[in-house]
């Protein structure tokens, strides 16, 4: 299991469009991936799960992966969040 905390940089947070980018990136990996905010954990490959967390800009989230490519998955998703969900990071 590989875990890393990251602060959501973009102003609007993880609303539908950035969440879709996040899911597309998460689906590139075989590992099981979760996002944790405070005491809630959701599947990072689920749009409804991500949206249900209500993540806004400046929120700290934890990205957790478990599987063969767990470190690459977490690092790739942290890079995407750090980029503010820019098109370049995808």
C-alpha positions in Angstrom: 0.0 0.0 0.0 1.3 3.5 -0.9 -0.2 6.7 0.5 0.4 10.3 -0.1 -1.3 13.5 1.0 -1.8 16.4 -1.4 -3.6 19.8 -1.3 -6.0 20.4 -4.2 -4.6 23.5 -5.9 -7.3 24.6 -8.4 -9.9 27.1 -7.1 -13.0 25.0 -7.8 -11.7 21.8 -6.4 -12.8 18.4 -7.7 -16.0 19.2 -9.5 -17.2 17.2 -12.5 -14.5 18.2 -15.1 -11.4 17.8 -13.0 -12.9 14.7 -11.3 -13.3 13.2 -14.8 -9.6 13.9 -15.5 -8.7 12.3 -12.2 -10.7 9.2 -13.0 -9.3 8.8 -16.4 -5.8 9.0 -14.9 -6.7 6.5 -12.1 -8.0 4.1 -14.7 -4.6 3.9 -16.3 -3.4 1.9 -13.3 -4.2 -1.7 -12.3 -4.1 -0.9 -8.5 -7.1 -0.3 -6.4 -7.1 3.5 -5.7 -9.0 5.5 -3.1 -9.3 9.2 -2.1 -9.7 10.0 1.6 -10.9 13.3 2.9 -11.1 13.6 6.7 -12.7 10.3 7.7 -14.4 9.3 4.4 -12.8 7.1 1.8 -14.1 6.6 -1.7 -13.1 4.7 -4.8 -10.9 7.0 -6.9 -12.4 5.4 -10.1 -15.9 6.4 -9.2 -17.3 9.8 -10.3 -20.1 9.8 -7.8 -17.8 8.8 -5.0 -15.4 11.6 -5.7 -18.1 14.2 -6.1 -19.7 13.0 -2.9 -16.6 14.2 -1.0 -17.3 17.8 -1.9 -13.6 18.6 -2.4 -13.0 22.3 -2.9 -9.8 24.3 -3.6 -7.3 24.2 -0.7 -8.6 20.9 0.7 -6.1 18.3 1.8 -6.8 14.8 0.5 -5.0 11.5 0.8 -4.5 9.3 -2.2 -4.1 5.6 -1.4 -3.2 2.8 -3.8 -2.8 -0.9 -3.3 -1.5 -3.2 -6.1 1.3 -3.9 -8.6 1.7 -0.2 -9.7 0.6 1.5 -6.5 3.5 3.9 -6.3 3.3 5.0 -9.9 -0.5 5.4 -9.5 -0.2 7.7 -6.4 2.6 9.7 -7.9 0.8 10.2 -11.2 -2.4 11.3 -9.4 -0.5 13.6 -7.1 1.2 15.2 -10.1 -2.2 15.8 -11.7 -3.7 17.4 -8.6 -0.5 19.6 -8.2 -0.9 20.8 -11.8 -4.4 22.1 -11.0 -5.7 19.6 -13.5 -4.1 21.2 -16.4 -4.4 19.5 -19.8 -0.6 19.0 -19.8 -0.5 16.6 -16.9 -2.8 14.1 -18.5 
